[in-house]
Amino acid sequence: MNHIFVHHRVEVAPHCWQAVTSRLVQEGARRLAPIGGAIYGIWRSQIGRPRDELQVLTVWSDVMRAAHAERALLARDPDVRAKYSESLLPTTRPTDPTPPMRQGNYAFRWFATPPRDWPEFLDLCTEAWPGFEAAYDSQVIGLWQAMGDRTGTGPDEATGAGMREGVRTLLLTRRPNLAMWERSKLPEGAAETQVRETLSRRYDLCDWTVVSTSTLLTAIDRQDTARWT
């Protein structure tokens, strides 16, 4: 897959996440299309991030700098208070630019892994994913590697940029709900135990990791209206 992705973390004015999302889906998408970009997904905070923060992934058919993608997506939206963008390269997933469409509990997990352990880390991920998906009605949307191209130069505690050395990656997974999040941490039977042991070995290889959960504002099956934070 030759596409480039850009992760955008967008802080908006209080109670304005719906209005900003609407403008991104309409006006933002129109600005992206002529320069080879599209919105892959927009998520709102569920657990672990501020209420009025959006996470957006854009996908590009050619090389695109994070700063250029950020300007095209957000323009001068009056309700955007701060933004942080970073270019990402897909690893073994996703294999195409088709966006996720089903609502659920989406986990954004960032890792920092020593370079010497990165090949094994990736192998353990791909080994565990089929069993994980089968056991928990869940999907691994993608695992992306940070390319070192980002807006801003300061440390970012949310993603580890400027703070954590090694190979930084973003893993995005979907579970149907938060109950399945808890269920996936408590294996039942030999097959699930094997999946958990594989994922635990991967977990132990990284030097740092952090996770937050969200719901998909661009889902087409149903909208999430709960007040999570």
Sequence and secondary structure as in RCSB ss.txt:
>XXXX:A:sequence
MNHIFVHHRVEVAPHCWQAVTSRLVQEGARRLAPIGGAIYGIWRSQIGRPRDELQVLTVWSDVMRAAHAERALLA
RDPDVRAKYSESLLPTTRPTDPTPPMRQGNYAFRWFATPPRDWPEFLDLCTEAWPGFEAAYDSQVIGLWQAMGDR
TGTGPDEATGAGMREGVRTLLLTRRPNLAMWERSKLPEGAAETQVRETLSRRYDLCDWTVVSTSTLLTAIDRQDT
ARWT
>XXXX:A:secstr
   EEEEEEEEE TT HHHHHHHIIIIIHHHHGGGTEEEEEEEEEEESS TTEEEEEEEESS   HHHHHHHHHT
T TTEEEEEEEEEEE SS SS     S SEEEEEEEEE GGGHHHHHHHHHHHHHHHHHHHT EEEEEEEEEEEE
S SS  TTT TTT  SEEEEEEEEESSHHHHHHHTS  HHHHHHHHHHHHHHHHH SEEEEEEEEETT SS    
    
